[in-house]
Every structure is written in structure tokens, then in C-alpha cells.
Amino acid sequence: MQKACKFSDEEKVWVAIEKHSNPGAVYKKLLAGLWAPASAEIKQQFAGCSNVDGYKAVIQAKCNFEDQGKVWAAMDTHKYTNDLYRILAQVMAGIPR
């Protein structure tokens, strides 16, 4: 995941995800979303994003989290939440960093 996302401080990303009650499931869905090709719809959806809610929608469209509220709550503990969501959404949309 780090190879695709190129987080500036990847350890803080992992710490945030580890706060989820089932971090293994979160990692599995994130990786599946990263590896799956991005559809034209997802790319267009990302192009229209300008805030966290838009980024979350792109991530959810690719990862299909069963309880996304818990995932967002864990990720919201990251110091730079907006950047985290933006980077994940960008990579999910197939746009290299």
C-alpha cells in the first residue's frame, strides 16, 4: 500500500488503521481496492472531489466497507485526515502519486 500511496509518514497511517476493531479487514479491503482497476466512473467521481466526504465516497465505492463509519472513525484519528483520504481516493481512482 505504501508503494502506491507514498505516504509521507506511513507509520501514522498504520497507527490510525490499527485503532479499528478489525484492522485486518480494513487492510484487506483497502488493498483489494488499490489493486482493482479503477472504472471511468470512479475516475470521474474523484475528479469532482474537493472535500473529505467526496474522498470517502470514492474510497467506499472501491472498498465497499461493511461498516464504513467505524473505518472513518479510525482513520479520523490521523493527524492529517484530509490528506489521508485525498491520497487514498487518488490512488483508488488510478491516478499515480
LINGI-V54975 format. One record per pair of residues at least 4 apart in sequence whose ideal C-beta (glycine too) atoms are under 7 Angstrom apart, sorted by sequence separation. I is the first residue (numbers start at 1). J is the second residue. D is the distance in whole Angstrom. If there is no record, write none. Layout:
BEGIN
i = {I:I}
j = {J:J}
d = {D:D}
END
This chain:
BEGIN
i = {1:10:11:12:13:14:22:23:24:25:26:27:28:29:30:31:32:38:40:41:42:43:44:50:52:53:54:55:56:57:58:59:60:68:69:70:71:72:80:81:82:83:84:85:86:87:88:89:2:18:38:49:60:76:90:7:17:20:48:49:65:75:78:91:90:2:60:17:49:75:17:87:45:46:45:42:45:56:42:42:33:36:59:1:33:52:56:59:1:4:33:52:55:59:62:32:55:58:1:30:52:59:29:55:58:29:58:29:49:46:46:26:46:21:46:20:42:43:20:42:43:20:38:19:38:38:17:34:37:16:17:19:34:16:33:16:16:13:12:12:13:7:5:5:5:4:6:5}
j = {5:14:15:16:17:18:26:27:28:29:30:31:32:33:34:35:36:42:44:45:46:47:48:54:56:57:58:59:60:61:62:63:64:72:73:74:75:76:84:85:86:87:88:89:90:91:92:93:7:23:43:54:65:81:95:13:23:26:54:55:71:81:84:97:97:10:68:26:58:84:27:97:57:58:58:58:61:72:61:62:59:62:85:30:62:81:85:88:31:34:63:82:85:89:92:63:86:89:34:63:85:92:63:89:92:64:93:65:89:89:90:71:93:70:95:70:92:93:71:93:94:74:92:74:93:94:74:91:94:74:75:77:92:75:92:77:78:78:78:79:84:87:87:88:91:91:97:97}
d = {6:6:6:6:6:6:7:6:6:6:6:6:6:6:6:6:6:5:6:6:6:6:7:6:6:7:7:6:6:6:7:6:7:6:6:7:6:6:6:6:6:6:6:6:6:6:6:6:6:5:6:3:6:5:5:5:5:5:7:6:5:7:5:7:7:5:5:5:6:6:7:7:7:5:5:6:7:6:6:6:7:6:7:6:4:7:6:5:6:5:4:6:4:6:4:7:5:4:6:6:5:6:4:4:6:7:6:6:6:6:7:6:4:7:7:6:7:5:6:5:6:4:7:4:5:3:6:6:7:6:7:5:7:5:5:5:4:6:6:6:6:7:5:7:5:5:5:6}
END
